[in-house]
Amino acid sequence: MAAVNPNRKERLLLDVLVTRVQKDALLSVIKALDIDVTERVLSEEDEDTALMAAMEEGLKSGIATEQEKKDFESFLSGK
């Protein structure tokens, strides 16, 4: 059995919703832990694209139904 390298870095993607004060505090903690951060602010269109990709994955894995997909698409389009 191979030994696990405790210094090997992994990519972890987080989607967090924070206030400005929480964001500043969170980034301070992350900086103190010497963690590299790439901040991305998504447009509404990018968020919708990501949500649709998640819905497609839900369909593939059997988590979501076709009706739920249609309801979700209607929600995104505002219909």
PyMOL commands that set and color helices and strands:
alter all, ss='L'
color gray80, all
select helices_A, chain A and resi 20-32+44-61+66-77
alter helices_A, ss='H'
color red, helices_A
deselect
rebuild
show_as cartoon
